[in-house]
Every structure is written in C-alpha cells, then in structure tokens.
Amino acid sequence: MPKNELIETHVGYIVGEPRAYMYSEEKRWIKTMKRWLEDFPNEVILKVQNDYGMEVEFPIEWFGVNYPAKKRQKSDLKSQK
C-alpha cells in the first residue's frame, strides 16, 4: 500500500449486543485477527477478508481499552512516606 494512503483500523460495538467487531488494514492487526480465528474458532467470526483488510466479530467481553498508568511526580512519592 502506498505510504500516502490512509490505513484504517477500528473497533466497536453496539450497547446491549453480545458481539463487538474489529476491522483493520494494518498487517499487525490482521495477523492478530487471524490468530484469534485459529485459536478461538467457536468465538470469532470472519466477516470480511479482501485485498484491503479484514473484519471479525468477537465476544463483547473481550472489548477493552488500555490506558497508561498515571505518572507520579517525585513530590507525590514523598507525601506517601
């Protein structure tokens, strides 16, 4: 894919539905989704796979957002002693 093209990845779900979805054109996420399909064939459903990308559905329980831990200042550490 030429470097000037946008490469899309998105994950989402509908509140109350039991499944979430992920679509990606990034090689790293496509590789991950393929591994999910192999490791969890009863839980992951392939929706689309073409020259551009791949989309799968997976259990909503897998959905999560990771965020960085709060960085502590040296003054915060001194006040805990």
Buried (B, 14 or more C-beta within 10 A) or exposed (E): EEEEEEEEEEBEBEEEEEBBBBBBBBEEBBEBBBEBBEEEEEBBEBEEBEEEBBBBBBEBEBBEEEEEEEEEEEEEEEEEE
